[in-house]
Amino acid sequence: MLLRVGIRLLMCTLLAGAYMGCRQRSASPNASDSFAEFYTQFHADSLYQMEHVPFPIGGIPSFTNSDLAPTPDFQWTAENWRLHRTLQSKEFTQEFTRLGDGLVEEQILHQSGRFGMLRRFARMGDGEWYLIYFADLNPVGPNAHSAQGKQER
């Protein structure tokens, strides 16, 4: 019994290490040429954006929107979607993490370090990139009491 627990712990550690080793961080969306092109068009063309969000998608609404209080089963739909534009504010930083061949995570963090957003993009079977998850602006960090941490566990 103790041997099985030790083997499981070792396997989990090895898998976590392999996962962390595959992550590549970048301050720009140039995780791949196709992703950079997609990212630019996604923010410039509203029709393209709506076609590249496979509604409904999971996520978390902004803490400022009391009509969409965070619930474990919250989903973004075409009806409650707000178009995303290229980030223009110098108060926010972006970090892109390549989680695999066809998966990119974007973290957008306010300079205070207290608020952030999270988006995940995936290349689907048709070879196209899509936004598959969006957590709108919410408190982040160890003292945040947001639903973001609860929903992602």
C-alpha positions in Angstrom: 0.0 0.0 0.0 2.8 2.5 1.0 4.7 1.5 -2.2 1.6 2.3 -4.4 1.3 5.7 -2.7 5.0 6.4 -3.3 4.8 5.4 -6.9 1.7 7.6 -7.5 3.5 10.5 -5.8 6.5 9.9 -8.0 4.4 9.7 -11.2 2.6 12.9 -10.3 5.9 14.7 -9.6 7.3 13.5 -13.0 4.2 14.6 -14.9 4.1 18.0 -13.2 7.8 18.5 -14.1 7.2 17.4 -17.7 4.3 19.8 -17.9 6.2 22.7 -16.5 9.1 22.0 -18.8 6.8 22.3 -21.8 5.7 25.8 -20.9 7.2 28.6 -22.9 6.6 32.1 -21.7 6.7 35.2 -23.9 5.7 38.9 -23.7 4.2 38.8 -27.2 1.7 36.6 -29.0 4.5 35.2 -31.4 4.1 31.7 -29.9 3.9 30.7 -33.6 3.4 32.6 -36.8 -0.1 31.2 -37.2 -1.1 32.2 -33.7 0.4 35.8 -34.1 -1.6 36.2 -37.4 -4.8 34.9 -35.7 -4.3 37.1 -32.6 -3.9 40.2 -34.8 -7.0 39.4 -36.9 -9.0 38.3 -33.8 -8.7 41.8 -32.3 -9.1 43.8 -35.6 -12.1 42.0 -37.2 -15.3 41.6 -35.1 -16.9 39.1 -37.5 -13.7 37.0 -37.4 -13.7 37.2 -33.6 -17.3 36.0 -33.3 -16.5 33.1 -35.7 -13.4 32.1 -33.6 -15.2 31.8 -30.2 -17.0 28.5 -30.1 -19.9 29.7 -28.0 -20.7 28.8 -25.3 -17.3 28.9 -23.6 -16.3 28.7 -19.9 -15.0 31.6 -18.0 -15.7 34.2 -15.3 -17.4 37.5 -15.7 -15.9 40.7 -14.4 -16.3 41.4 -10.7 -17.9 44.7 -11.6 -20.8 43.1 -13.4 -23.3 42.2 -10.8 -25.8 40.9 -13.3 -23.4 38.1 -14.2 -22.3 37.0 -10.7 -19.7 34.2 -10.9 -21.2 30.8 -10.7 -19.5 27.5 -11.3 -21.5 26.9 -14.5 -21.1 30.4 -16.0 -20.6 30.5 -19.7 -19.9 33.2 -22.2 -22.4 33.2 -25.0 -22.9 35.4 -28.2 -25.5 37.3 -26.3 -23.3 38.3 -23.3 -20.1 38.7 -25.2 -18.2 42.0 -25.5 -15.8 42.3 -28.4 -12.2 42.2 -27.4 -9.8 44.8 -28.8 -6.0 45.0 -28.8 -4.7 46.1 -25.4 -3.8 49.8 -25.6 -3.3 50.6 -21.9 0.2 50.8 -20.4 -1.3 50.0 -17.0 -1.5 46.3 -18.1 1.1 43.8 -19.1 0.6 40.7 -21.1 2.3 37.3 -20.8 1.8 34.5 -23.2 2.5 30.9 -22.2 2.6 28.1 -24.7 1.1 25.1 -22.9 1.5 22.8 -25.8 1.6 22.6 -29.6 -2.0 24.0 -30.0 -2.6 25.7 -26.7 -1.6 29.3 -25.6 -2.6 31.0 -22.4 -2.5 34.8 -22.1 -2.4 36.5 -18.7 -3.2 40.2 -18.6 -2.1 41.8 -15.3 -2.7 45.3 -14.0 0.5 47.0 -12.9 -0.6 47.0 -9.3 -0.6 43.2 -9.5 -4.0 43.1 -7.9 -6.2 42.6 -10.9 -6.0 40.4 -14.0 -7.6 38.6 -16.9 -6.9 35.2 -18.4 -7.6 33.9 -21.9 -6.8 30.5 -23.4 -6.6 29.9 -27.1 -6.5 26.5 -28.8 -5.9 25.3 -32.3 -8.8 23.0 -33.2 -9.0 20.1 -35.6 -9.6 22.4 -38.6 -6.2 24.0 -37.9 -7.8 27.3 -36.9 -7.2 29.1 -33.6 -10.1 29.8 -31.2 -10.6 31.5 -27.9 -11.8 28.7 -25.6 -11.8 30.3 -22.2 -12.0 33.9 -20.8 -11.8 35.1 -17.2 -12.6 38.8 -17.3 -11.0 41.4 -14.9 -11.0 40.1 -11.4 -8.8 40.3 -8.3 -5.7 38.0 -8.4 -3.1 36.9 -6.0 -3.0 35.1 -2.7 -5.5 37.4 -1.0 -8.0 37.5 -3.8 -11.4 36.1 -3.1 -12.4 35.6 -6.7 -14.2 32.7 -8.2 -11.4 32.3 -10.7 -9.3 30.1 -8.5 -12.3 28.1 -7.4 -13.5 27.4 -10.9 -10.2 26.3 -12.3 -9.5 23.7 -9.6 
